[in-house]
Amino acid sequence: MKPEEVGLTAQEYDEIVRQLGRTPNDLELGLFGALWSEHCSYKSSKSALALLPHAGPAVVTGPGGNAGVVRLEGEWLVAFKVESHNHPSYVEPVQGAATGVGGIIRDVVAMGARPIALLDSLRFGEDAPSQRLLDGVVEGVGNYGNSIGVPTVGGEVYFAPAYAQNPLVNVMCVGLLRQAHLMSASGARVGSGVYLIGQPTGRDGIHGASLLASQDFTAEAEAVESMRPTVQVGDPFTGKLLMEATLAAIATGGVEAAQDLGAAGLTSASAELAYRSGVGMELDLDGVPLRESAMTPYEIMLSETQERMLLVVPDDQLGAVRAAVAHWDLTLHRIGRVIAPDVLRVRWHGQVVAELPPTVLSGGCPIRPLDRTAGQEVVRTASPAVASPDLDEALILKVLAHPDCRDRAYIYRRYDWMIQTRTVFGPEHDVAVLQLRETAAGLTLAISGPGRWAAADAWAGGAGAVARAVLGVMLQDSEPMGMTDGINCGNPDRPAVYGQFRRLVEGIADAASAFGVPVTGGNVSFHNETEGRAIWPTGIVGVVGRHPHPSRPWADRVRVPGWRLVLLNPAPRPDLGGSVLAHALGQLGRYPAPPLEALAATYPRIQATLRALAPEGFAVRAILDGGLLLALAKLTLLFTDVGVRVKLSDDDPVARLFSEEVGQVVVALAPDQLSRFAQQAEQAGVSWMELGETVEDPVVELAAGSGRWRLRRDQLRQAWQTYVHG
Amino acid sequence: MKAAVVTFPGSNCDEDTVIALERLGVEPVRRWYKDTDLGGAEWVILPGGFSYGDYLRSGALAARAPIMDAVEQLVARDQLHVLGICNGFQILCERGLLPGALRANRDGKFRCTWEGVRVASAPSAWPGFQVGQSFRLPIAHREGAFTVSEQELDRLFQEGTVFLQYCDREGRVVDEAANPNGSMGAVAGLARGRVMGLMPHPERAVSQFLGSEDGLEFLRLWLQGR
């Protein structure tokens, strides 16, 4: 076999020979192909990811494990991570998305946590084939999440031609666990048995990591066809049994380490577990239950059959663990044992067929050094400022009807978002709020990453995504505990793409540092590129916050007329760059770089100002996609029976209404709260401007200069809820 | 008072159901599908979920589980009040303990939304439910379109087996074209003897902050059956 058949370069092959001191056999080469792939080794991204801050007061487990873990309250911890399944979802949308959900759920389960929430972040093109992809992806996310019983409580979806042949499917899973049940992949001790539970292993998904996820697509339809066998099939029914069996096994206290089998299957799970535990491992492949006959060691080691978990159990704990697993109709299959020397020894039919040091397999892949010059040209390229068009009704309706703004109910009503009965704020809100029975504190979950904001300046997009998600959490009176990042870019071997990647990561890192919110784990997906056309650099940020009063969330809707409307922290000179309006006009421009230090100082002041008000006396929303106008509409008539009357004194009302500069907040105040608000805001040093008031009729009335506009709710709703689908 | 909650492989609303019963001061008895008795309970809930992954037909395999023999025997002896929720309703229909079948929703898609339901006939075994009484409850299913022959549907209405129908916010029944899943006769739930089944999830509507407390009231009335 040649190195390129398993996705390795000639240089990497030479490096393998050098580190081993011999040439690998074909099976060993296959194992290297998987573990030294971009997907498993992070060889192009690791040096940039080192820029991310990982420390914080709530952090229990940072990056490197199956998921990050933060402390919520007392003995209760939260495990969470975002992961992508982009390439499989393009090749086979239903199964690709479903297995993506299954995979991130198992990562959280492998930490010992019960999954309690999913959030999905999706990107598609604007053409008809993309609509079919969207339909399939939503079907797949729903099939798996609904069936396994984990609610999809939030998400986001954006559209642009850049994603047409490279849709993005990133899913974040959040789980809850007791400290005593916290697992890691580093707990394996010499002498313990290695066990496999779940699906019997078949020939599905071989080369998923090395060939499908780590290469660009070509334009030929046959090429996509030919990749279809590398996509796995999801079985949420077995996934549910596996989840329960794993959690029950961990609850016995008899499991030393757990590792789910995802990309590169048994190879990655065993080598990673041994490497992180600083031990070796002997595997006997004759113990692996197979779905098909006559599978070769190569196929068994690289199969990506879903719904499998590796457990390390010492002999004296075996009885209890076996019984816990058996209750859920699964069998514990012994496939090896933990040994002291640094070797992964694979036996098959009594013969040693591979013998490799985990330190070389998992730790030996050469890492691309950080290139600090790449990406500078992106910053230097000036994008023309977006000129404001004339304001009229059609313009307003155009923004509301834009796919990036419109009502997402056509997606989320296909998800079970309320199972487990914790969902206080579900997917129709900007953030999710969960009430937990286990703790007084609840969770606020935000996910964000508009590619529009990163298209011209990846740094601004990365920083903006963090600033937006952190603000969403803080506007629920919550404290951000940690974040996870899903980085999606094109081919990193192209300097321009690598530059975008580095700037995107720097933007996330700078913002995470400025806000003091640690990154506890995440995912990098490269090669989102077809025929040299890469996606917009897209950094998806998920923030987990501690909510002090989840059963009484801060309102984000107003139901009464006569409340005063104010804009907190208004942009001094609102800029349309990167906004939905700019996107709709076909002149995207450049999203203004978020002033991180100023925002980091302002957010707590905004929170303190709101905290001083009567809880029933205000409602609050951040300005997001669609700008101030959509925020006002969502605050009122899109969800309630009152309207708004707004008078703008800006020279450029269009920029004021549609700019998406992060950090701006709309608040509606009961009349008796206004003076207290003004006093608090002044004390805290938060700038604000008056906008108007809520009115009895469900209309939007705008006045700016000599212009007057009036839109009825039915007009706005019709625009906002016009679906291509459903 | 002891109420059993049965877990089939693939059930996923069992935990929520147990929690709702505890809220009502009832002692829940957890039963596994392999059990051959209900542990002395005179009340049983078959919860929602995807038993056996819904792989053959929703509820078809669970209907043949050992625990269902025990349920059927106690029902035949009038010693058990049964409530099937969502997948549990499908299991009751598959077992023949309730008539009809639940087919794929009109648009073929899973749907999770808040809906109104209205009591169409007061079930004889549950005097607490009043005709015209309405509840706001969530649905979450792909196969919830109640289906029988036209003659059978007429008969079910006449004999008072149609217990719940989908309704709008004003309590008006919404027809087949407008109800959330395309159910014939807008049927959302049935009750015959001491066996009740419905597609909506009362166990999810247990707090105002979750959207409604109507489910708690619904379960309270169910527990008052005679």
Interface residues (C-beta under 8 A of the other chain):
Chain A: E139 G142 N143 N146 S147 I148 G149 D235 P236 F237 T238 K240 L241 H327 W328 D329 Y412 R413 R414 Y415 D416 W417 M418 I419 Q420 T421 T423 V424 Q435 R437 P550 S551 R552 P553 G726
Chain B: P9 G10 N12 C13 E15 D16 I19 A20 W32 G49 F50 Y52 G53 D54 Y55 D107 K109 F110 R111 C112 T113 P138 A140 R142 E203 R204 V206 S207 F209 L210 G211
